[in-house]
Amino acid sequence: MSYELAPATALLDTECLCCGRALLDAASVTAGVGPVCRQNYGYNEIPDALRVTANVLIHEAARGDCDNARREEIAATLSELGAETLAEKIRDRFMSPAVRIHSQVVTFGRGEWAREVDALVIKTAYNPAFNVAFKEGVDWRDRSVAKDEDGKFAGWAFLPTARRDVWEVLKAQFGGQILATDEGRTTIPGGDT
C-alpha cells in the first residue's frame, strides 16, 4: 500500500499546494509543497523559526473545505512570513477571479456624440445570463462596449456612477466568486460560497 492510501497519512496533503503533483518524500509532505515548487515559489525564503507555522497554513489552504476568505488570510500571512511568491501562487491557483474590473478610457456614444471617458471595464467568461442582467440592470447611458487594440470586444464598460447597479448584477450572477480589481481581490457577496 502506498503512503497516500495509508490511514496514518489520511490527514496529510499528498499533493503539492502549488502544482498538484504527488508529494513523494517526507520533507515535501511535511511542507505541503514539492522540492521544485519550494524553490520556485519562495518557500525556502521563510525563516526556519516560522516554517512550522507556514506548514500549517499551507496544509489548511490546500484542503478542499477552505473557503476563499480564509485562503486570502493565509496568503496575507505567508506574505508577512516572507513568502510573497507562494502567497501569489495560492491566490492564482485557488482564487482565480471569475470577474475582473479595471480602469480604461472608453468611447461612449457615436458620431458627433462620441466622447472619451475614464470608465471601468468588466470582463467575465462568456455568460449570457450576466450579459442580459447587465443590459437590464445598468442604464444604457451609463454603459458601453470596451474594445481592445484590434477592435475586438474587451468587456463591458460602465461609468463610475453606475457602480451600485453593476454591484447588484454581480451579486446576483457571481455571488461567492472572486472579483479582481486594480486594488486587489475580494469575494463577491451572495451565492453559496
C-alpha positions in Angstrom: 0.0 0.0 0.0 1.3 3.4 -0.9 1.7 6.1 1.8 -1.0 8.1 0.0 -3.6 5.4 0.9 -2.3 4.6 4.4 -4.6 5.6 7.3 -1.8 7.4 9.1 -1.4 9.9 6.3 -5.2 10.4 5.7 -5.0 13.9 7.3 -1.9 15.0 5.4 -1.8 16.6 1.9 -0.4 14.2 -0.6 -0.4 16.7 -3.5 1.7 19.8 -3.9 -0.1 23.0 -3.0 1.4 24.8 -5.9 1.3 22.3 -8.8 -1.0 19.5 -7.6 1.6 16.8 -8.3 2.1 13.9 -5.8 4.4 14.5 -2.9 7.0 11.7 -2.8 9.2 12.4 0.2 8.8 13.2 3.8 10.1 16.8 3.6 7.6 17.6 0.8 4.7 16.0 2.8 5.7 18.0 5.8 5.8 21.2 3.9 2.8 20.5 1.7 5.0 21.7 -1.3 7.3 19.7 -3.5 11.0 20.4 -3.8 10.8 22.2 -7.2 7.9 24.4 -6.1 9.6 25.1 -2.7 12.5 26.5 -4.7 10.4 28.3 -7.4 7.7 29.8 -5.1 9.8 31.2 -2.2 9.1 28.5 0.5 12.8 28.3 1.2 12.8 32.1 1.9 10.7 31.5 5.1 12.9 31.7 8.2 13.4 28.3 9.9 11.7 29.5 13.1 8.5 30.2 11.1 8.3 27.1 9.0 6.0 25.1 11.3 3.5 28.0 11.1 3.9 28.2 7.4 3.4 24.4 7.0 0.1 24.5 9.0 -1.2 27.4 6.8 -0.1 25.6 3.6 -1.9 22.4 4.6 -5.0 24.4 5.5 -5.0 26.3 2.2 -4.8 23.1 0.2 -7.8 21.5 1.9 -11.0 21.4 -0.2 -13.1 22.8 2.6 -11.0 26.0 2.9 -13.0 29.0 1.6 -11.7 31.9 -0.4 -11.8 34.4 2.5 -9.6 32.1 4.6 -7.3 31.4 1.7 -6.8 35.2 1.3 -6.0 35.4 5.1 -3.5 32.6 4.7 -1.9 34.2 1.6 -1.6 37.5 3.5 0.1 35.7 6.5 2.5 33.9 4.2 3.4 37.2 2.6 4.2 38.6 6.1 6.4 35.5 6.7 8.4 36.4 3.6 6.9 34.0 1.0 5.2 36.6 -1.3 5.6 34.4 -4.4 4.0 31.4 -2.6 1.1 33.6 -1.5 0.5 34.8 -5.0 0.6 31.1 -6.2 -2.2 30.3 -3.7 -4.2 33.2 -5.0 -3.6 32.2 -8.6 -4.3 28.5 -8.2 -7.2 28.5 -5.8 -8.7 32.0 -6.1 -8.8 32.7 -9.9 -11.1 35.6 -10.4 -14.4 34.9 -12.2 -14.7 38.7 -12.8 -12.1 41.3 -13.5 -12.6 45.1 -13.4 -10.1 47.6 -14.5 -9.9 51.3 -15.4 -9.7 52.2 -19.1 -10.5 55.2 -21.4 -13.6 54.2 -23.4 -15.5 55.9 -26.2 -19.1 56.5 -25.2 -21.7 57.4 -27.8 -21.3 57.6 -31.6 -20.7 60.2 -34.3 -20.8 63.7 -33.1 -22.0 62.5 -29.6 -18.9 60.3 -29.1 -16.7 61.2 -26.2 -13.7 59.6 -24.5 -14.4 58.8 -20.8 -12.5 57.3 -18.0 -14.6 54.2 -17.3 -14.5 50.9 -15.6 -14.4 47.7 -17.7 -15.8 44.5 -16.5 -14.6 41.2 -18.0 -16.0 37.8 -17.3 -16.0 34.4 -19.0 -18.8 34.3 -21.6 -22.0 34.3 -19.6 -25.3 35.1 -21.4 -27.2 35.5 -18.2 -24.8 38.1 -17.0 -24.9 39.9 -20.3 -28.7 40.1 -20.1 -28.7 41.2 -16.5 -26.0 43.8 -17.2 -28.0 45.3 -20.0 -31.2 45.3 -17.9 -29.6 46.5 -14.7 -27.4 49.3 -16.0 -28.9 52.3 -17.8 -27.9 52.5 -21.4 -26.4 55.9 -20.9 -24.0 54.5 -18.2 -22.7 51.6 -20.2 -20.8 50.9 -23.4 -18.6 48.3 -25.1 -14.9 48.3 -24.5 -12.7 47.3 -27.4 -9.0 46.1 -27.4 -6.3 47.4 -29.8 -7.6 45.1 -32.6 -11.2 46.5 -32.2 -12.5 43.3 -30.6 -14.8 43.1 -27.6 -12.8 43.5 -24.4 -15.6 43.7 -21.9 -18.5 45.9 -20.8 -17.6 49.5 -19.9 -19.6 51.4 -17.3 -19.3 54.9 -15.8 -18.2 55.0 -12.1 -21.6 56.5 -11.3 -23.2 53.1 -12.2 -21.1 51.1 -9.6 -24.1 50.4 -7.4 -26.1 48.9 -10.3 -23.2 46.9 -11.5 -22.6 45.6 -8.0 -26.2 44.3 -7.7 -25.8 42.5 -11.0 -22.5 40.9 -9.9 -24.0 39.8 -6.6 -26.9 38.1 -8.5 -24.8 36.5 -11.2 -21.4 35.8 -9.5 -22.1 35.7 -5.7 -19.4 33.9 -3.8 -16.9 34.1 -6.6 -13.7 36.1 -6.8 -13.5 39.7 -8.2 -10.1 41.1 -9.2 -9.7 44.9 -9.4 -6.8 47.3 -9.7 -6.8 47.4 -5.9 -6.8 43.7 -5.2 -9.2 40.7 -4.9 -12.4 40.2 -3.0 -15.2 37.7 -2.8 -18.5 38.9 -4.2 -21.2 38.6 -1.6 -24.0 36.2 -2.2 -24.0 32.7 -3.6 -23.3 29.6 -1.7 -19.5 30.2 -1.0 
